[in-house]
Amino acid sequence: MRFSFLASRCPEYCALRAKSQPLARVWQLGHGIVWICLLSLPGAVAAWWVSRDDPELPHDAAWSVVAPVLLFAVIGVVVKRYAVRKGGAR
């Protein structure tokens, strides 16, 4: 799977757009979710790293920041793969 910031440069997206516009939009949704998660991951890791050293903050609170970011990234990848398999773009 090739990864580009612009969806129009990805061959999977181009193939889906030629076959089905709604599935191409589903693929774009997944692509956007993955990018948002990748861009917010450094901040989530930094929050986790800082909260490790702060005795007043519970350690579990830091995972409540990192875990949703990772979960949404997995959801984004699953949405993209669903669109590709459903559209038969491969």
C-alpha positions in Angstrom: 0.0 0.0 0.0 1.6 3.3 -1.1 1.1 6.2 1.3 0.9 9.8 0.1 -0.5 12.9 1.7 -2.6 13.6 -1.4 -5.3 11.0 -2.1 -5.2 11.7 -5.8 -1.7 10.4 -6.0 -2.5 7.0 -4.6 -3.2 4.3 -7.2 -5.8 2.6 -5.0 -7.8 5.8 -4.8 -7.6 6.4 -8.6 -8.8 2.9 -9.3 -11.6 3.2 -6.8 -12.7 6.6 -8.2 -12.9 5.1 -11.7 -15.1 2.3 -10.4 -17.2 3.8 -7.7 -17.3 7.4 -6.4 -18.9 6.4 -3.0 -16.2 3.8 -2.3 -13.6 6.4 -3.2 -15.0 8.7 -0.6 -15.0 6.0 2.0 -11.3 5.4 1.1 -10.7 9.2 1.5 -12.3 9.1 4.9 -10.0 6.3 6.0 -7.0 8.2 4.5 -8.0 11.3 6.4 -8.4 9.5 9.7 -4.9 7.9 9.3 -3.3 11.2 8.6 -5.0 13.0 11.5 -3.8 10.2 13.8 -0.3 10.3 12.5 -0.1 14.0 13.0 -1.5 13.8 16.5 0.6 10.9 17.6 3.7 12.9 18.6 1.6 15.1 20.8 -0.1 12.1 22.5 3.3 10.5 23.1 4.7 13.7 24.5 1.7 14.0 26.9 2.3 10.4 27.9 6.0 11.0 28.4 5.5 14.1 30.5 2.8 12.5 32.7 5.2 9.7 33.6 7.3 12.0 35.6 4.5 14.0 37.3 3.6 12.3 40.6 0.2 14.1 40.8 -1.1 12.7 37.5 -2.1 9.0 37.4 -0.3 6.9 34.9 -3.5 5.6 33.5 -4.6 9.1 32.4 -1.8 9.2 29.9 -2.9 6.0 28.2 -6.4 7.6 27.8 -4.7 10.0 25.4 -2.5 7.6 23.5 -4.9 4.7 23.2 -7.7 6.5 21.2 -5.2 7.9 18.7 -3.9 4.4 18.0 -7.4 3.0 17.9 -8.5 5.6 15.4 -5.4 4.9 13.3 -6.3 1.2 13.1 -9.9 2.1 12.2 -8.7 4.4 9.4 -6.6 1.5 8.0 -9.5 -0.9 8.2 -11.8 1.6 6.4 -9.3 2.0 3.6 -8.8 -1.7 3.2 -12.6 -2.3 3.3 -13.1 0.2 0.4 -10.3 -1.4 -1.6 -11.6 -4.9 -1.2 -15.3 -3.9 -1.7 -14.4 -2.0 -4.9 -12.1 -4.7 -6.2 -9.4 -2.1 -6.9 -6.5 -4.5 -6.4 
